[in-house]
Amino acid sequence: MDEVTLYKRVFTPVLMILIAYEWLISGVNKLLSGNFVQQLKGQLSSSLSGMQYHFYENIVKSTIIPHATTFAVLVEVGEICAAIGFVVLAIALFRNRINTMIVQLGIWTSIVSAFMALNFFFWQGGSVFLNPGDPFDEGITIDFMLVLIQLWIAVFFFSIRRRYCAAHPQSHKVHQKV
């Protein structure tokens, strides 16, 4: 097995399984708690005063809190769907079963889950730069690390898409009736 194949068929699927595990545990914990949907509005409201990213405070106050129930359900479903998506992608890569649908699933799962992780990062705060005021602060939070890794996976699938389209030009043409 050459280096590129090892990277594509082993390393990347293992990374996706780890990310899937993170999303699955997070989503199932919220689902099984039985009160996540009811408590999200209060949790968000109480966190407004200490929010590190003030622009996000305005978004939470004006958009998310008024529709907290909808967003709570979207978070639960989104986390579990992201987990399922990453598992399907990992299996497809490991078995070398790449097609247009898998590539699209990879792009969309990665982008949507990166967006969710970015929102969690903004809500919880955390630094990505030097922070001498808090020497116990981690360098990069897990949420921001997930954003970076998931965007990297999206780029990975974009590159596969480009190579796949070049190798299978007929599979991407729109068939028109004459």
Phi, psi and omega per residue, in radians:
M1 nan 2.159 -3.129
D2 -1.352 3.019 -3.044
E3 -1.102 -0.732 -3.135
V4 -1.146 -0.751 3.124
T5 -1.132 -0.721 3.107
L6 -1.055 -0.761 3.133
Y7 -1.102 -0.831 -3.062
K8 -1.295 -0.666 -3.006
R9 -1.737 -0.191 -3.136
V10 -2.164 -1.063 -3.048
F11 -1.064 -0.900 -3.108
T12 -1.098 -0.766 3.072
P13 -1.079 -0.664 3.105
V14 -1.108 -0.755 3.093
L15 -1.057 -0.717 3.133
M16 -1.159 -0.635 3.094
I17 -1.139 -0.698 3.096
L18 -1.111 -0.746 3.098
I19 -1.153 -0.716 3.102
A20 -1.050 -0.729 3.119
Y21 -1.058 -0.775 3.126
E22 -1.040 -0.817 -3.138
W23 -1.184 -0.706 -3.115
L24 -1.124 -0.842 -3.140
I25 -1.083 -0.748 3.135
S26 -1.090 -0.796 -3.124
G27 -1.208 -0.760 -3.130
V28 -1.179 -0.656 3.068
N29 -1.017 -0.769 3.129
K30 -1.144 -0.744 -3.123
L31 -1.132 -0.793 -3.092
L32 -1.344 -0.311 3.117
S33 -1.096 -0.522 3.105
G34 1.383 -0.164 -3.098
N35 -2.325 0.175 -3.138
F36 -1.062 -0.803 -3.101
V37 -1.074 -0.743 -3.109
Q38 -1.276 -0.518 -3.036
Q39 -1.664 -0.166 -3.069
L40 -1.070 -0.764 -3.107
K41 -1.029 -0.792 3.121
G42 -1.156 -0.709 3.126
Q43 -1.087 -0.779 3.133
L44 -1.165 -0.738 -3.129
S45 -1.094 -0.715 -3.118
S46 -1.275 -0.326 -3.122
S47 -1.605 -0.073 -3.062
L48 -1.100 -0.710 -3.027
S49 -1.174 -0.524 -3.102
G50 -1.830 0.301 -3.058
M51 -1.229 2.266 -3.068
Q52 -1.256 -0.679 -3.111
Y53 -1.747 1.764 -2.986
H54 -1.156 -0.559 3.093
F55 -1.091 -0.594 -3.131
Y56 -1.303 -0.510 3.065
E57 -1.015 -0.735 3.112
N58 -1.144 -0.680 3.106
I59 -1.123 -0.783 -3.132
V60 -1.097 -0.791 -3.094
K61 -1.148 -0.739 -3.025
S62 -1.577 -0.441 -3.023
T63 -2.020 -0.865 -2.983
I64 -1.406 -0.823 -3.097
I65 -1.049 -0.767 3.122
P66 -1.088 -0.386 -3.120
H67 -2.157 0.663 -3.024
A68 -1.050 -0.661 3.141
T69 -1.089 -0.793 3.115
T70 -1.093 -0.796 -3.133
F71 -1.140 -0.624 3.122
A72 -1.100 -0.773 3.106
V73 -1.135 -0.731 3.110
L74 -1.072 -0.663 3.121
V75 -1.154 -0.837 3.125
E76 -1.021 -0.889 -3.115
V77 -1.158 -0.742 -3.116
G78 -1.083 -0.732 3.136
E79 -1.158 -0.749 3.135
I80 -1.201 -0.704 3.099
C81 -1.140 -0.667 3.087
A82 -1.066 -0.749 3.120
A83 -1.062 -0.832 -3.140
I84 -1.091 -0.754 3.126
G85 -1.037 -0.784 -3.131
F86 -1.191 -0.584 3.073
V87 -1.160 -0.802 3.110
V88 -1.037 -0.763 3.134
L89 -1.111 -0.748 3.138
A90 -1.080 -0.767 3.132
I91 -1.124 -0.754 3.141
A92 -1.093 -0.737 3.120
L93 -1.180 -0.769 -3.128
F94 -1.051 -0.711 -3.124
R95 -1.520 -0.004 -3.135
N96 1.018 0.785 3.126
R97 -1.905 1.223 -3.084
I98 -1.697 2.251 3.032
N99 -2.532 -3.135 -3.078
T100 -1.021 -0.724 -3.126
M101 -1.108 -0.749 -3.141
I102 -1.137 -0.726 3.126
V103 -1.092 -0.801 3.114
Q104 -1.109 -0.725 3.085
L105 -1.052 -0.722 3.126
G106 -1.105 -0.776 -3.141
I107 -1.111 -0.899 -3.061
W108 -1.231 -0.712 3.111
T109 -1.066 -0.768 -3.117
S110 -1.148 -0.766 -3.103
I111 -1.198 -0.805 -3.122
V112 -1.137 -0.752 3.141
S113 -1.207 -0.575 3.055
A114 -1.131 -0.682 3.098
F115 -1.110 -0.741 3.102
M116 -1.089 -0.808 -3.121
A117 -1.114 -0.634 3.105
L118 -1.117 -0.692 3.085
N119 -1.122 -0.715 3.100
F120 -1.126 -0.669 3.101
F121 -1.086 -0.845 -3.141
F122 -1.102 -0.660 -3.115
W123 -1.211 -0.799 -3.080
Q124 -1.439 -0.320 -3.112
G125 1.395 -3.042 -3.094
G126 2.260 2.685 -3.062
S127 -1.848 2.602 3.005
V128 -2.025 0.039 3.128
F129 -2.148 -3.106 3.084
L130 -1.061 2.448 3.132
N131 -2.439 1.330 -3.104
P132 -1.151 -0.286 3.090
G133 -1.244 -0.345 3.121
D134 -2.378 1.494 -3.088
P135 -1.188 -0.180 3.114
F136 -1.634 -0.042 3.130
D137 -1.231 2.447 3.089
E138 -1.285 2.772 -3.127
G139 -1.124 -0.917 3.100
I140 -2.360 2.267 -3.136
T141 -1.231 2.805 3.121
I142 -1.065 -0.638 -3.141
D143 -1.138 -0.749 3.126
F144 -1.227 -0.606 3.075
M145 -1.100 -0.721 3.076
L146 -1.071 -0.690 3.099
V147 -1.018 -0.867 -3.099
L148 -1.106 -0.789 -3.118
I149 -1.147 -0.742 -3.108
Q150 -1.216 -0.590 3.034
L151 -1.182 -0.645 3.064
W152 -1.080 -0.711 3.112
I153 -1.137 -0.667 3.079
A154 -1.066 -0.774 3.094
V155 -1.086 -0.695 3.091
F156 -0.997 -0.807 -3.138
F157 -1.267 -0.549 3.025
F158 -1.085 -0.700 3.137
S159 -1.198 -0.642 3.065
I160 -1.127 -0.725 3.140
R161 -1.024 -0.785 -3.134
R162 -1.091 -0.790 3.114
R163 -1.181 -0.674 -3.141
Y164 -1.135 -0.752 3.131
C165 -1.101 -0.671 3.132
A166 -1.182 -0.634 -3.104
A167 -1.432 -0.435 -3.102
H168 -2.256 1.168 -3.052
P169 -1.113 -0.488 -3.113
Q170 -1.261 -0.437 -3.060
S171 -1.315 -0.159 -3.080
H172 -2.006 0.018 3.122
K173 -1.409 2.508 3.089
V174 -1.434 2.230 3.126
H175 -1.538 2.111 -3.130
Q176 -1.909 2.537 3.071
K177 -1.356 2.477 -3.136
V178 -1.673 nan nan
